[in-house]
């Protein structure tokens, strides 16, 4: 069984097709199409290229944070008393303990 649409020279003037040429139908169609595509794209998995870019940005941020932490550790190790030896100036600390003992 073959079904075919009749040929109309001016379909906007034909009663069967006139509905599809109204502004209201076109607006409704575009809103429905937009909603359909939005929900379809929302449920698609993230493309592999996007994941690659996101993971490279995350890796760069982690490397930057790692470098900051390394510098902080190096600064702590370079401070006096960091290697287990007492700092050079203990007079303030000794005065505090002397006052507590009284």
Helices and strands as residue ranges (DSSP letters): G 11-13, G 18-21, H 23-42, H 48-78, H 91-101
